[in-house]
Amino acid sequence: MTIVPESSAPQFGVYHFAYSRFFYLSKSSGIKVGITKEENLPMYWIDQSAVKSLPVITVQA
């Protein structure tokens, strides 16, 4: 767990959480639902052993 000083909390939040997220369906051992940020596409799906994936919706931060 990272302890963040109060004075830097807003910058920490913007840096780590202010990005679009993708909800997706993936097929590995079964159908799964996931969420990831754009910079993780498509490696995140591959790391999760998915053979196919489909972005369903993008959510803006």
TALINMO-V651418 format. One record per helix or strand of 3 or more residues. SS is the DSSP state (H for helix, E for strand). FROM is the first residue (numbers start at 0). TO is the last residue. If there is no record, write none. Layout:
# TALINMO-V651418
ss={SS	SS}
from={FROM	FROM}
to={TO	TO}
This chain:
# TALINMO-V651418
ss={H	E	E	H	H	E}
from={5	20	30	37	42	51}
to={16	26	36	39	46	58}
